[in-house]
């Protein structure tokens, strides 16, 4: 097949102001930030995320850049644009995806 398939789990976001009993707390896995982070992990699944950089500009916009493992470059290079577009559609956040610099061990693996 020529189409890439992405499987993303259905996760629930619980608001801070949701009506519940006073002794109950919202689980950490249900807040907005955690749901978006795990959605990103699902989207880039065959590769692993090695770094994340958030840059805030003076006008208040956030630029998020995700760094993937350089050993996965062959598998993931042609899917980068699709992954960033899928993440934008699901979360309305625009991200940039790139590969991190290989360390000495990764350089040896890439040479062979």
CORJO-V50232 format. One record per backbone hydrogen bond with DSSP energy under -1.0 kcal/mol. NH is the residue of the N-H (numbers start at 1). CO is the residue of the C=O. Records with the same first field share a line. If there is no record, write none. Layout:
NH: CO  CO
This chain:
14: 30
18: 15
24: 21
30: 27
31: 28
35: 31
36: 32
37: 33
38: 34
39: 35
40: 36
41: 37
42: 38
43: 39
44: 40
45: 42
47: 44
50: 67
51: 67
53: 65
55: 63
57: 61
60: 57
63: 55
65: 53
66: 96
67: 51
68: 98
69: 48
72: 69
73: 70
76: 72
77: 73
79: 76
83: 79
84: 80
85: 81
86: 82
87: 83
88: 84
89: 85
90: 86
91: 87
92: 88
96: 64
98: 66
100: 68
107: 103
108: 104
109: 105
110: 106
111: 107
112: 108
